[in-house]
Amino acid sequence: MATCKYCAIEFLPTARKSTGVFCSRSCVGHYGYRVSSGRRRDRRDQTFMNNVDVRSKSECWPWKRRVNKFGYGCVSYNGKEELAHRVAFAIANGGKFPDTHACHSCDNPPCCNPAHIWDGTHRQNMDDMMAKNRRNPPVGERNRGAKLTEEDVTLIRSLQDRDATVAARYGVSPSTIRRVRTGAGWKHLPIQEATS
């Protein structure tokens, strides 16, 4: 037995009973998803919803399957690779995908709750990011693209060798070494002044 997320009635999930989370198509629609017409679309949307961890209407509904390197859910939908939150938005809006971006109000990439997703432009998404102070990228070793450690940077700054020689030793370009030494890179680490 399962309990319907909308009306709290216990029911026996079957292939015809929505996603196994709701007792009827009516409850799916009331909970925020519009039920689409056509048996194939219903089956496709049901399969999609089986991969979403549906919780209360105010909570995030995380995608349970594959995610990309940025944490957004990925799914093959209508023969095309789509982001899961865009598909959730489309299902909730009668099959209409967002015009440009499907933006999260919760700032949780795997979230597929349509109440947390809004249709916006790239500019609106960037303004939202700045307003929420999410612009600061990870610095130093926390940046996933970093090839040097803080210990390496401290040592590089103390070396007197040519940039090309040091670059070859650490497997980076001479311009990277130059940026480290001048303080243009790894700005969060102070440059030690040479003592005479």
N, C-alpha and C positions, 0 to 999 in steps of 0.2 A: 504494500500500500504506500501511496505517496500523498503528500498534502499540497493542495493547490496554493501557489504563492499569492494569488489574488484573493480568493474567497475562503481559504483555509478549510475547504471540504476535502475529506480523504477520498481518493479514487485509485483505481487500478490502472497504472499506465499501460497503454497499448500503442501500437503503431499509429492508430487513428487519433489518439488522445494527445494532440499538440506535441509538446517537446518533452513530456514526462515531468514537467515542472508546473504545468497548468492543467486543470481538469477539462477545459473546453476551449474552443476557438474564441468564444466570447470573452473568457478571462484573459486570454492572450491579448486581445484587442484592448480591453479595459486597463491592462497593466502597462500599456505603452507601446505595444507592437500592433500595428494594423495587420490584419490577416489578409493575405493576398489571395487572389483567385487563381484557380488552376492547380491541379493535383501535383504536377511536376514542381512548380514554384513552392507549393506548400512543403513538399518533401525536402527540397533544397534548403528552404528556410528553417525547417525543423532540424535538419542535419547541422546547419550552422549553429542554431541555438543549443544543441546538445553539447557543443564545444565551448559554451559560455557558462561561467559559474554565476548563475542568476541568484541574486540575493535580494534584500529589501530594496524598494524603489529609490531610496536616498543613497545607498551604498554603491561602490564601484562593482561592476560585473566583469571580473578579469577573464581574458581569453585563455583557454586551457591548452592550446596547441602551440604550434611553432611561432616564434617571434623573431623579428629582425634584430640587427645589432643595436638599434635604438630602443628596443623593448616593445615595439608595436606588433600586434598580432598580424599574421599573414595567412591568407586563405585563397584557394582557387575558387572563384565564384563566377559562374557563367563562362567558364573556359578562360578566365583572365585572372592574373594574380592581383589581388586587392588587399588593402589593409583592413583588418577585421572591424575596426571602429567605423570605417566608411560603409561597410556592408550592414552593420547594425543600424546605422543612420538610415540607410536606404530601406531596410525592412520596416523600420518604424514609420517611414514616410511614404509608404505605398510603392516602394520600388524606385523612388527618385533619389539618385545619388546627389551629394552636395555639388554645387556648381564649381567650387574651387577647392576649399579645404574643409575637412571635418575637424573642427577644433574641440579640444577637451577643456571643459570648465574645471575639471578635477585635477588636471595635469598628471594623470596616471596613464601612460601610453597603452597598456593592455586593456584598459577599461572599454567595455562595449555597452554600457548603460546609455540608452538614447537620451535620457534626461540629462546626461553629462556632456552630450555632444551637440555642437551647434555649427551651422553652415556659415563660413566666413571667408574673407579674402586673406591672402598672404600678409598683407599689411595689418589687418585686424589681429591676426594670430601673433605677429611680431609685437604689436602694441600690447596685447594681453601678456605676452612673455615679459616685456619690460616692466609693465605695471606690477607684476608678481615677483619681480627681481629674480628671474630665473636665467639671466643672461650670462652670469659668471661661469665660464667653462672651467673644468678642473685644471689645476696648474701642477707643474713639476712631474713627479713620478705618478701622480694620480691621473694624469692625462694618458689615455690608453695609447696614444701615438708616441709617447716619450721613448727615446732610445738610450737616454743617459739617466743616471741616478744622481741624487743630490751629492753623494760622495764623489762621483765622477766629475761633476761640475766644479766642486771645490778644488779638486786636484788639477783640473784643466786650467783653472784660473791662476794656479800657482806655478804651472809649468812655463819654461822659457822657450820651448821648442816652437818651430814654425807651425802655422795653422794646418798646413797640408800634412805634416808629419803626425800631429796629434789626431787629426781627422782619420787618417788611415788606421791608427792604433785603435780608435773607438768605433770605426765603421760608420762614420757620418761624413758629411761634406765639410770642406774648409769654411764655408760661410756659416755653418752651424757653430763651429768652434769660435769664429770671429764674433758671432752674436752672444755666445756664452761669455767670452772675455770682456766684451764692451758693456755687458749688462742689458743688451737689447733682448736677449733670451734669458729665461730663468730669472726674471726680474724680482721674484719674491725672495731670492737669496741675495743677501747683501754682498757687494764686492769688497773684499778685505784690502785695505790700503797697505801698500808695502812700507815696512818700517826700515829706516836706515841704520 
